[in-house]
Amino acid sequence: MAASDAIEGLVCGYPAAIRERRCCVAVKVLHGYADDSADGGVYLLAGWVATADAWIKFSEDFDRAKLPHSLHMKTARRKHGTRVNALAAITCHRTLYRIDCVLHPKNYEMTVKGKLRKELDSPYFLLFYQLILATARLLDLAKIDGAVNWIFDEQGKIGIEANSWYWWIKERAKSNLKDRLGRTSVFDSDDVLLPLKAADLYAWRLRRFLSQDQPAGLAPNLILESFLSKYGVSCNMTGEYLADLVEALNRGGLLLKANCQFFLPRGNSAR
């Protein structure tokens, strides 16, 4: 089976005009803390927005570059090697927008933990929830219409929970947000859905920078710098926003409550 077949399956049956515009979001879940130390660690979701057709071309480019499907940043021996640089170049070429959301463990533990009902009391629910709302807002600002297919990396229990979280959000969403939420979110291995390789690289690089490089006074490396130069949205779930978010969630409402910065061409307003 060609690598692009997995993406084509997500839009199978749609007319060509819809396939060309239909956005798919590939998101990487990173567990807990930085690779080498729990000090200064973060919870993080990060990924990319692109049309289904662009992700198909991404998958074809990936195979054309002879990159192995076993390529994962956690196990890659050369974090700055030729293969990683090739993946970064393909990612920059084929994606529309970057998206990321960060939550520091202390903010979760001090402001949220124990204050939400059990099924929602998870740092990953908060990240998942905010990233969906922020991405919907990003596409509104960018004047991109239509629903979005969400692709998350397979994460065992978190994947199962996130599917129920997706429906919890969809059931409570206002019509403009509900129109953004496509079919049930997809959870699969990045060995099968290659766009998750792009999300893995962005999430790994961003967490490494926030947890280790930035505290040491180091600038982003060339790959992360190229990613951050793209349009998109970055959210930081700080304590002041989390308190309001907890109150809204306990009332059963939806609220984009995080410090979100939208990076868009001039003429697009981040209202």
Helices and strands as residue ranges (DSSP letters): H 5-10, H 16-21, E 23-30, E 43-51, H 52-64, H 82-94, E 97-103, H 105-111, G 118-120, H 123-141, E 148-153, H 157-172, H 175-178, E 186-188, H 195-208, I 209-213, H 222-228, E 232-236, H 239-250, E 259-263
